[in-house]
């Protein structure tokens, strides 16, 4: 069952969306502001985020910058329908943008379209595996053609370009994240775990995104 985090401060709209989504077998969690959304995101993983822009404590888009390693599909719902606002949301990392008012049928269709982006590709052959598409942030993996977040794409590209070479976590934090002073963090472990879940046929026994104990990570075809 797909899980959804709905971040929407208008209670009547939220209740309608939650009821409709649950009828379609989505497992939904509601947050009425950014503070509640952050709490939910610190405790749970979601397949989809549906974000309002105008929240009592800020712009829903800010959650995208705060969670660069997210794997969820992000759909923005907003009364801000101007092209400049749509562009702002998409450039921030959202996968789609739907202006209010909208029909639930269209919302459902867009969620289904986002799901198909990461569905296994039946016709992916061995020659196309691990090809990277910079314009769409997609990679052809054993599990199909997968659309990644900008950070995931940069992370994976860095490993693939150094195929067969062990890359230390410190080097990844410097070159991918841009840290000058290395923090104590498990960010690299989190991202590699999420990528394995999406790209490896057996995430618990990865064949391509390998951890070399005591040394770092290595990509292997």
C-alpha positions in Angstrom: 0.0 0.0 0.0 1.4 3.4 -1.0 1.8 5.9 1.9 1.0 9.6 1.6 2.0 12.6 3.7 -0.6 15.3 3.1 0.5 18.7 4.3 -2.5 21.0 4.1 -3.8 23.6 6.6 -7.3 23.8 5.3 -9.2 21.2 7.3 -12.2 20.8 5.1 -10.0 20.2 2.0 -7.7 17.9 4.0 -10.6 15.8 5.2 -12.0 15.4 1.7 -8.6 14.4 0.2 -7.9 12.0 3.0 -11.2 10.2 2.6 -10.8 10.1 -1.2 -7.2 8.8 -1.1 -8.0 6.2 1.5 -10.9 4.8 -0.7 -8.2 4.3 -3.3 -6.1 2.3 -0.8 -3.5 5.0 0.0 -2.4 5.0 3.6 -2.5 8.7 4.6 -1.0 10.9 7.3 -2.1 14.5 7.7 0.0 17.4 8.9 -1.6 20.9 9.1 1.7 22.8 9.1 5.4 22.5 8.5 6.1 21.7 12.2 3.9 18.7 12.1 5.2 17.6 8.7 8.8 17.7 10.0 7.8 15.6 12.9 6.2 13.0 10.7 9.2 13.0 8.3 11.6 12.4 11.2 9.6 9.3 12.2 8.3 7.8 8.9 9.1 7.2 5.3 6.4 8.1 2.7 5.9 7.2 -1.0 4.3 10.5 -1.8 4.2 14.0 -0.3 1.3 16.2 -1.2 2.3 19.7 -0.2 0.4 23.0 0.1 2.5 26.1 -0.5 0.7 28.6 1.9 1.0 27.1 5.3 0.7 29.0 8.6 4.4 28.6 9.4 5.9 28.9 6.0 6.1 27.7 2.4 5.7 24.0 1.9 8.5 24.1 -0.7 10.9 24.6 2.2 10.5 20.9 3.0 12.2 19.9 -0.2 15.5 21.8 0.7 15.4 20.4 4.2 15.2 16.8 2.9 17.6 16.5 0.0 17.9 12.7 0.3 14.2 12.1 0.0 12.9 9.3 -2.2 9.2 10.2 -2.1 7.4 11.6 -5.1 6.4 15.2 -4.4 3.2 16.8 -5.7 2.5 20.5 -4.8 -1.0 21.7 -4.4 -1.3 25.5 -4.5 -3.5 28.5 -5.2 -0.4 30.1 -6.7 -1.0 29.2 -10.3 1.4 31.7 -12.0 4.0 30.1 -14.2 6.8 31.7 -12.1 5.4 29.9 -9.0 5.1 26.6 -10.8 8.7 26.9 -12.0 9.8 27.7 -8.5 8.2 24.6 -7.1 9.6 22.3 -9.8 13.1 23.8 -9.6 13.0 23.2 -5.8 12.6 19.5 -6.5 8.9 18.8 -6.8 7.8 16.2 -9.4 4.5 17.8 -10.3 2.5 20.9 -9.5 -1.3 21.1 -9.4 -3.1 24.4 -9.0 -6.2 24.9 -6.8 -9.0 24.5 -7.5 -8.6 21.0 -9.0 -10.6 17.8 -9.5 -9.8 14.8 -7.5 -9.8 12.7 -10.7 -6.8 14.8 -11.9 -5.0 14.5 -8.6 -5.4 10.7 -8.7 -4.2 10.6 -12.3 -1.1 12.6 -11.5 -0.3 10.3 -8.5 -0.7 7.3 -10.8 1.6 8.9 -13.4 4.3 9.5 -10.7 4.0 5.9 -9.7 4.7 4.7 -13.2 7.9 6.7 -13.4 9.5 4.2 -11.0 7.7 1.1 -12.2 10.0 -1.8 -13.4 10.8 -1.6 -17.1 9.9 -4.9 -18.8 12.0 -4.1 -21.8 15.2 -2.9 -20.1 18.1 -5.0 -21.4 21.5 -5.5 -20.1 23.1 -3.1 -22.6 21.0 -0.2 -21.2 21.5 -0.9 -17.5 23.0 1.9 -15.5 22.6 4.5 -18.3 22.1 8.0 -16.8 19.8 10.6 -18.3 20.9 14.0 -17.1 17.9 15.9 -18.4 15.3 13.8 -16.6 17.4 12.6 -13.6 16.6 9.0 -14.6 18.7 5.8 -14.4 18.0 2.5 -16.0 18.6 0.0 -13.2 17.8 -3.8 -12.8 14.5 -2.7 -11.2 13.6 -0.5 -14.2 13.9 3.1 -15.3 13.9 5.2 -12.0 13.6 8.9 -11.6 15.9 10.1 -8.8 16.1 13.3 -6.7 18.9 15.7 -7.8 21.0 14.6 -4.9 20.5 10.9 -5.5 21.4 11.4 -9.2 24.6 13.3 -8.3 25.5 10.6 -5.7 24.9 7.7 -8.1 26.7 9.5 -11.0 29.7 10.1 -8.8 29.9 6.3 -8.0 29.3 5.1 -11.6 31.9 7.5 -13.0 34.4 5.8 -10.6 33.3 2.3 -11.4 35.4 -0.3 -9.6 37.1 2.3 -7.4 36.5 2.4 -3.6 35.3 5.8 -2.6 35.4 6.8 1.0 32.4 8.3 2.8 34.5 11.4 3.6 35.2 11.9 -0.1 31.5 11.6 -0.9 30.6 14.2 1.8 33.1 16.6 0.3 32.5 16.1 -3.4 28.8 15.3 -3.5 27.5 17.3 -0.5 30.1 20.0 -0.6 31.1 19.9 3.1 34.4 21.6 4.0 34.4 20.5 7.6 33.2 16.9 7.9 30.2 16.5 10.3 29.4 13.4 12.2 26.5 12.1 10.1 25.0 8.9 8.6 23.8 10.8 5.6 25.8 8.7 3.2 24.5 5.5 4.7 20.9 6.7 4.5 21.2 7.6 0.8 22.9 4.3 -0.2 20.2 2.4 1.7 17.4 4.2 -0.1 19.1 3.8 -3.5 19.5 0.0 -2.9 15.8 -0.3 -2.1 14.9 1.4 -5.4 17.7 0.1 -7.8 18.8 -3.3 -6.5 16.8 -6.5 -7.1 17.9 -7.7 -3.7 18.5 -4.7 -1.5 19.7 -6.8 1.4 22.3 -8.5 -0.8 23.3 -5.7 -3.3 25.1 -6.7 -6.5 26.0 -3.2 -7.7 26.1 -0.6 -4.9 28.6 -2.3 -2.6 29.9 -1.4 0.9 33.6 -2.2 1.4 33.9 -2.6 5.1 36.3 0.0 6.6 37.0 1.6 3.3 33.9 3.1 1.6 31.6 2.4 -1.3 32.1 0.9 -4.7 29.9 0.6 -7.8 30.1 -2.6 -9.9 28.1 -3.7 -12.9 
